[in-house]
Amino acid sequence: NDELLRHSLGYTLADVGQANEFNVVVEGFTDKYLLLEWSKKFNEKYIKERGEAFFNLNSYAIFDKHGRGSIHKAVDELTQAKLVAIGLFDGDRDGKFSLKEAKKDSSLQDQFFSFNELSKNLNCKTAEDLIPEDVFIESVKKAFRKARVSKNVLKKPRNTKIKSWYKRVFKKEFTIMEKEKLWGKVIELFSKFLSTSSDPLACGEAKLVEELLKGSQSKLEQVKG
């Protein structure tokens, strides 16, 4: 909990998985991974241009609870510990159902939101929609060894489109195993994109993330009162 020590070691609270004053709880590892990696890039830009971080990871934590069903419990526990927390659900069918169930808790109903609600984009529904288009398409090609992948079939919301594309091309369902294979390539290529692109924040997906993080900050401030 020593901020100076963390700074000296190059860690943030989010890196070591501890809760912070402000907390965003997401569904899974990929949601957390993308939001954290994007936020680090935004912080670099904001510190350079404005002298302060955009999403200060010494004040904010983003962590997952291994499934949408645990978001409500995590937000409740953090709130009981006198910390500020919101839960962020996917905007797809399953996510909407879980969001609706979480909002039945009248004491916490104003602390749960969906991706598309905070990003202000109806088609931004899952973590797949936060991946730069070229990175996503190349990941699909490499994961499933297909030389050609049409951009039209992989537009947002991508989680829906990839399932229908996979079933049409391979004549079978898109399984969890196939999703894990795809995400392995996504993480590999996204990391390369962030480190080699001259301006990774210029893509449309970065703008979605910026809105998503801004919206999260705004809601956390409202919860804090």
Disulfide bonds with the S-S distance in Angstrom:
none
